[in-house]
């Protein structure tokens, strides 16, 4: 029901419908790709050595 309202009341309903279609396809592809394995500890993707402490998050 809410999806129908979003499409029907959009300024450009065809583009809104396409946007929802692509969103659903992207969600499905992401699900089928599978999640990464769980890790016990986090590891930064960028090295923090040599950066000031206030730049480290």
Secondary structure, DSSP 8 states (H G I E B T S, - for coil): -HHHHHHHTSTTHHHHHHHHHHHHHHHHHHHHH------SS---SS--TTS-GGG--
